[in-house]
Amino acid sequence: MAIIEVDSLVKRYGDNSVLNGVSFAVEQGEIFGILGPNGAGKTTTVECIEGLRTPDGGTISVCGIDPQRDTGELRQLLGAQLQESELPDKLKVGEALELYSSFYRQPADWRELAEILNLTGKLGTQFRRLSGGQKQRLSIALALLGTPKVAVLDELTTGLDPQARRDVWGLIERIRDRGVTILLVTHFMEEAERLCDRLAVIDTGRVIAIDTPGGLVSRVDKGQRIRFRPSGPLDETRLTALDEVTSVEWAGPQIVVTGRGDLLLAVTTLLAGQRITALDLRVEQNSLEDAFVALTGRPVES
């Protein structure tokens, strides 16, 4: 059952068309990701869903509600963590949670939420004194205070260090386990692969693919890849002469061999015959980033 339905969404700013017929549906209980490069239209899409922007065309339904017509009711059903959000510097964590809980008909227990998000020890701390990870956890807590059916999380781990990012990922998975449907906007490939049940890839204001992360990866056929650092001088023409090899490239001190069939055996046998050891050997699989580049023709960071 679809809890969010977006059909032929259009948004323009003057002569600049930002969204050009975006359509997708989010099923109840899933983590649905919107993936794309900066400027692709991701944030504009979710801001229309949140009722923060007015579309120029198309329709949106969230839990059966039109975000433009029923804004007040939408606020009771949808929690949002914005890409950029700030609180007054001197506002304390506990004060923010208590204040925001007063906005809802059936608020969550903010003390319990603080415990779940590891904020109990920071309730008396001013916002300005929180770390980046603590601010993100507070932002998530504020989005969940209304016990929403849907949570929209926009670039929630941007700027966090790797460990803080993984901690937040674990929190998001636990939130989904509590029955909340999550719409996640990201440009981090690892985040999308780790969290999302399905993904919509958006580029230049259009949805160019919708699938599971594995389904998107399966669309890419780049062959097998072996990456290693040879222990001694290596004549790469010996590698290109192998039937299993389709290309050989150098990446600094490493060599990347692409091919088919039993590529690993063919390469290691050749190296053994030349008494060369393959140092730091890695067999690489196609990735979500490979799929993105194949779909859009450019890297996600752009």
PyMOL commands that set and color helices and strands:
alter all, ss='L'
color gray80, all
select helices_A, chain A and resi 42-49+71-77+93-101+110-116+120-122+127-129+132-144+162-177+189-195+213-218+236-240+263-273+288-296
alter helices_A, ss='H'
color red, helices_A
select strands_A, chain A and resi 2-13+16-27+31-35+57-62+78-81+150-154+181-186+198-203+206-211+224-230+245-251+254-259+278-284
alter strands_A, ss='S'
color yellow, strands_A
deselect
rebuild
show_as cartoon
